[in-house]
Amino acid sequence: MHHPDRPLTGPAGVLERLGLGAIALADCLWLYLRILGGRARLDLPAFAAALRQSGLSVLPALTLVSVVLGLILGRQGEQLLAGFALPDALLISLTYAIALELLPVLIGILVAGRAGVALAVRQAGLAVSGELDGLLVNGIDPIRYTLAPTLLAMLLMSAAFAVWSLLVTGLTTWAWLWASAALGPARLVETLAHAIGPADLVGALVKPPLFALLVAPLACVNGIAAGRDPRGIARAATATMLGAIGLILVADLLYLLLIG
């Protein structure tokens, strides 16, 4: 049974949330197609604000994480080069695990923790204050109003973060190995090129936007589920963060099983 102040709860709440999330995602994708065809317009101020929220605020933390991972990879690579008979194979495995698997997941979690949670809080604030009903009365789709600009910003910034983090991690790793083990860039590139194909790189670049496609509707639905209960704002933020981590890990596993 639904709580009067908290919609999308009860035994059927999970199915209702899944359905609403799928509808919201399809609605946004259809809106983007209409924008490309010149038949609709994007809320540019909201999009610019979402870009700042999911971009500039995440970039310093992501850069720090990429540098740290690059240093870890460089240190482990140095030990492998010095202590094993087949260092290249081990170095490739370590690089694949960190750069092509761990980094996309971390990007997804960082974007979810900033932009996803902020979207859930904003949507919940609209629901708690009654502004959600006001948008509907005025003929404004509340999901498009909040989700469409944020989802597009998350997609663009996730793709950009994937490229940036791979570059920062790769350059940091090479700098460490060059300083400690005299590993030239030609040998590193040659070693990696033999084991990491284009499909692996595509996967590392595609996963973060894919995670954003899952996290943004989740955040929107969690915000709507807050209803008129002020405590629902905190619940929406917590549920979005925890749900995003679970979704990202499951999606990464399914990608490996079905495509990787």
C-alpha positions as a printed NumPy array, in Angstrom:
array([[  0.   ,   0.   ,   0.   ],
       [  1.249,   3.488,  -0.867],
       [  2.019,   5.949,   1.9  ],
       [ -0.099,   9.083,   1.254],
       [  2.954,  11.338,   1.343],
       [  5.312,   8.917,  -0.413],
       [  4.359,   7.681,  -3.88 ],
       [  6.039,   4.734,  -5.62 ],
       [  6.242,   2.697,  -2.428],
       [  4.752,  -0.594,  -1.379],
       [  4.98 ,  -3.99 ,  -3.061],
       [  4.354,  -2.568,  -6.521],
       [  6.682,   0.382,  -6.011],
       [  9.719,  -1.288,  -7.548],
       [  7.899,  -2.084, -10.776],
       [  6.399,   1.39 , -10.872],
       [  9.819,   2.957, -10.443],
       [ 11.281,   0.823, -13.206],
       [  8.438,   1.761, -15.512],
       [  8.657,   5.464, -14.711],
       [ 12.439,   5.419, -15.154],
       [ 12.144,   3.737, -18.553],
       [  9.469,   6.215, -19.661],
       [ 11.545,   9.162, -18.441],
       [ 14.636,   7.923, -20.288],
       [ 12.709,   7.291, -23.507],
       [ 11.089,  10.718, -23.238],
       [ 14.471,  12.429, -22.897],
       [ 16.009,  10.51 , -25.799],
       [ 13.023,  11.411, -27.971],
       [ 13.446,  15.051, -26.939],
       [ 17.12 ,  14.961, -27.987],
       [ 16.132,  13.592, -31.396],
       [ 13.593,  16.39 , -31.799],
       [ 16.222,  18.951, -30.814],
       [ 18.592,  17.573, -33.448],
       [ 15.781,  17.811, -35.98 ],
       [ 15.085,  21.425, -35.038],
       [ 11.613,  20.616, -33.68 ],
       [ 12.34 ,  21.32 , -30.009],
       [ 14.642,  23.436, -27.885],
       [ 16.854,  22.609, -24.941],
       [ 16.727,  24.629, -21.747],
       [ 20.184,  26.144, -22.199],
       [ 20.479,  27.844, -18.756],
       [ 19.567,  24.572, -17.042],
       [ 21.957,  22.675, -19.315],
       [ 24.806,  25.102, -18.544],
       [ 24.141,  24.753, -14.817],
       [ 24.124,  20.955, -15.143],
       [ 27.424,  21.068, -17.04 ],
       [ 29.023,  23.049, -14.232],
       [ 27.561,  20.717, -11.651],
       [ 28.575,  17.457, -13.342],
       [ 31.74 ,  18.801, -14.921],
       [ 33.798,  21.452, -13.189],
       [ 32.972,  20.21 ,  -9.704],
       [ 33.972,  16.62 , -10.542],
       [ 37.078,  17.329, -12.637],
       [ 39.529,  18.074,  -9.774],
       [ 38.572,  14.908,  -7.883],
       [ 38.698,  12.814, -11.054],
       [ 42.095,  14.214, -12.005],
       [ 43.444,  13.408,  -8.541],
       [ 42.04 ,   9.866,  -8.751],
       [ 43.561,   9.392, -12.214],
       [ 46.977,  10.603, -11.049],
       [ 46.881,   8.33 ,  -7.996],
       [ 45.868,   5.333, -10.104],
       [ 48.623,   6.179, -12.563],
       [ 51.165,   6.253,  -9.737],
       [ 49.868,   2.94 ,  -8.393],
       [ 50.049,   1.405, -11.85 ],
       [ 53.523,   2.805, -12.363],
       [ 54.774,   1.482,  -9.026],
       [ 53.314,  -1.968,  -9.622],
       [ 54.657,  -1.944, -13.159],
       [ 58.115,  -1.097, -11.873],
       [ 58.062,  -4.099,  -9.547],
       [ 56.801,  -6.361, -12.326],
       [ 59.518,  -5.224, -14.711],
       [ 62.182,  -5.871, -12.09 ],
       [ 60.976,  -9.12 , -10.564],
       [ 59.28 , -11.266, -13.19 ],
       [ 60.417, -13.094, -16.275],
       [ 57.356, -12.044, -18.29 ],
       [ 56.761,  -8.493, -17.115],
       [ 54.941,  -7.348, -20.256],
       [ 52.105,  -9.83 , -19.855],
       [ 51.642,  -8.959, -16.186],
       [ 51.877,  -5.238, -16.902],
       [ 49.176,  -5.583, -19.56 ],
       [ 46.868,  -7.408, -17.151],
       [ 47.385,  -4.765, -14.488],
       [ 46.81 ,  -1.96 , -16.983],
       [ 43.616,  -3.58 , -18.231],
       [ 42.271,  -4.02 , -14.711],
       [ 42.988,  -0.462, -13.594],
       [ 42.681,   1.709, -16.696],
       [ 39.993,  -0.124, -18.644],
       [ 37.866,  -1.514, -15.806],
       [ 38.373,   0.449, -12.603],
       [ 38.496,   3.939, -14.129],
       [ 35.115,   3.774, -15.925],
       [ 33.452,   2.524, -12.74 ],
       [ 35.03 ,   5.319, -10.684],
       [ 33.936,   7.907, -13.252],
       [ 30.386,   6.603, -13.048],
       [ 30.383,   6.714,  -9.249],
       [ 31.862,  10.237,  -9.115],
       [ 29.339,  11.594, -11.616],
       [ 26.522,   9.816,  -9.778],
       [ 27.694,  11.185,  -6.44 ],
       [ 27.678,  14.77 ,  -7.718],
       [ 25.235,  15.211, -10.588],
       [ 22.992,  12.23 ,  -9.832],
       [ 22.462,  13.06 ,  -6.175],
       [ 21.969,  16.744,  -7.015],
       [ 19.276,  15.789,  -9.536],
       [ 17.52 ,  13.602,  -6.956],
       [ 17.607,  16.386,  -4.369],
       [ 16.281,  18.936,  -6.847],
       [ 13.483,  16.646,  -8.002],
       [ 12.602,  15.805,  -4.397],
       [ 12.579,  19.493,  -3.495],
       [ 10.076,  20.159,  -6.273],
       [  7.908,  17.282,  -5.062],
       [  8.018,  18.267,  -1.382],
       [  7.254,  21.936,  -2.062],
       [  4.398,  21.167,  -4.433],
       [  6.151,  22.827,  -7.392],
       [  5.955,  19.517,  -9.244],
       [  2.185,  19.849,  -9.313],
       [  2.52 ,  23.479, -10.358],
       [  4.618,  22.509, -13.376],
       [  1.992,  19.975, -14.407],
       [ -0.804,  22.54 , -14.035],
       [  1.127,  24.939, -16.29 ],
       [  1.595,  22.275, -18.931],
       [  5.316,  21.733, -18.269],
       [  6.652,  18.191, -18.191],
       [  8.498,  18.061, -14.825],
       [ 10.687,  15.174, -15.939],
       [ 11.891,  16.989, -19.042],
       [ 12.289,  20.147, -16.979],
       [ 14.76 ,  18.529, -14.594],
       [ 16.039,  15.338, -16.21 ],
       [ 16.649,  16.297, -19.847],
       [ 19.321,  19.002, -19.283],
       [ 21.023,  17.034, -16.511],
       [ 21.118,  13.74 , -18.417],
       [ 22.627,  15.395, -21.496],
       [ 25.27 ,  17.094, -19.345],
       [ 26.061,  13.806, -17.6  ],
       [ 26.408,  12.003, -20.937],
       [ 28.761,  14.611, -22.396],
       [ 30.863,  15.014, -19.286],
       [ 31.107,  11.249, -18.689],
       [ 32.485,  10.786, -22.211],
       [ 34.925,  13.657, -21.748],
       [ 35.98 ,  12.342, -18.338],
       [ 36.68 ,   8.911, -19.832],
       [ 39.123,  10.399, -22.344],
       [ 40.695,  12.73 , -19.788],
       [ 41.175,  10.076, -17.099],
       [ 42.757,   7.605, -19.533],
       [ 45.189,  10.269, -20.718],
       [ 46.109,  11.405, -17.201],
       [ 46.498,   7.85 , -15.906],
       [ 48.516,   6.763, -18.944],
       [ 50.862,   9.743, -18.834],
       [ 51.363,   9.417, -15.074],
       [ 52.13 ,   5.699, -15.414],
       [ 54.587,   6.262, -18.234],
       [ 56.313,   9.108, -16.347],
       [ 56.824,   6.831, -13.335],
       [ 58.131,   3.919, -15.412],
       [ 60.349,   6.187, -17.465],
       [ 61.884,   7.714, -14.323],
       [ 62.244,   4.468, -12.369],
       [ 62.771,   1.749, -14.972],
       [ 63.88 ,   3.682, -18.055],
       [ 60.853,   2.36 , -19.94 ],
       [ 60.605,   4.351, -23.131],
       [ 57.272,   5.407, -24.592],
       [ 57.847,   3.319, -27.719],
       [ 58.128,   0.077, -25.746],
       [ 55.119,   0.893, -23.572],
       [ 52.943,   1.726, -26.577],
       [ 54.138,  -1.368, -28.432],
       [ 53.423,  -3.62 , -25.46 ],
       [ 49.944,  -2.258, -24.904],
       [ 49.052,  -2.211, -28.592],
       [ 49.626,  -5.976, -28.84 ],
       [ 47.18 ,  -6.801, -26.061],
       [ 44.645,  -3.958, -25.839],
       [ 42.578,  -3.741, -28.975],
       [ 40.228,  -1.013, -30.209],
       [ 37.239,  -2.831, -28.679],
       [ 38.823,  -2.567, -25.216],
       [ 39.335,   1.181, -25.583],
       [ 35.825,   1.641, -26.944],
       [ 34.478,  -0.192, -23.913],
       [ 36.401,   2.087, -21.541],
       [ 34.989,   5.154, -23.321],
       [ 31.424,   3.871, -23.686],
       [ 30.86 ,   2.63 , -20.148],
       [ 30.754,   6.   , -18.322],
       [ 27.99 ,   7.436, -20.585],
       [ 26.162,   4.12 , -20.293],
       [ 26.295,   4.413, -16.516],
       [ 24.939,   7.979, -16.782],
       [ 21.973,   6.673, -18.79 ],
       [ 21.105,   4.438, -15.854],
       [ 21.868,   6.79 , -12.974],
       [ 20.006,   9.901, -14.181],
       [ 16.543,   8.244, -14.472],
       [ 17.16 ,   6.544, -11.121],
       [ 17.842,   9.912,  -9.502],
       [ 14.776,  11.469, -11.095],
       [ 12.474,   8.665,  -9.949],
       [ 13.899,   8.713,  -6.422],
       [ 13.212,  12.428,  -6.262],
       [  9.61 ,  11.992,  -7.371],
       [  9.206,   9.218,  -4.785],
       [  9.92 ,  11.737,  -2.016],
       [  6.309,  12.922,  -2.265],
       [  5.318,  15.624,   0.223],
       [  7.452,  14.246,   3.056],
       [ 10.385,  16.648,   3.752],
       [ 12.431,  13.7  ,   4.995],
       [ 12.108,  12.278,   1.501],
       [ 14.822,  14.625,   0.23 ],
       [ 17.486,  12.917,   2.337],
       [ 16.059,   9.503,   1.461],
       [ 16.185,  10.364,  -2.247],
       [ 19.838,  11.39 ,  -2.022],
       [ 20.849,   8.262,  -0.101],
       [ 18.843,   5.922,  -2.313],
       [ 20.332,   7.476,  -5.435],
       [ 23.914,   7.07 ,  -4.26 ],
       [ 23.484,   3.5  ,  -3.089],
       [ 21.349,   2.539,  -6.068],
       [ 23.804,   4.123,  -8.491],
       [ 26.711,   2.097,  -7.118],
       [ 24.71 ,  -1.107,  -7.455],
       [ 23.514,  -0.255, -10.965],
       [ 27.002,   0.668, -12.139],
       [ 28.557,  -2.556, -10.839],
       [ 25.792,  -4.731, -12.302],
       [ 25.927,  -2.904, -15.636],
       [ 29.705,  -3.328, -15.771],
       [ 29.362,  -7.049, -15.084],
       [ 26.692,  -7.457, -17.757],
       [ 28.841,  -5.539, -20.231],
       [ 31.745,  -7.898, -19.589],
       [ 29.55 , -10.977, -19.91 ],
       [ 27.632,  -9.901, -23.004],
       [ 30.047,  -7.693, -24.917],
       [ 33.497,  -7.817, -23.369]])
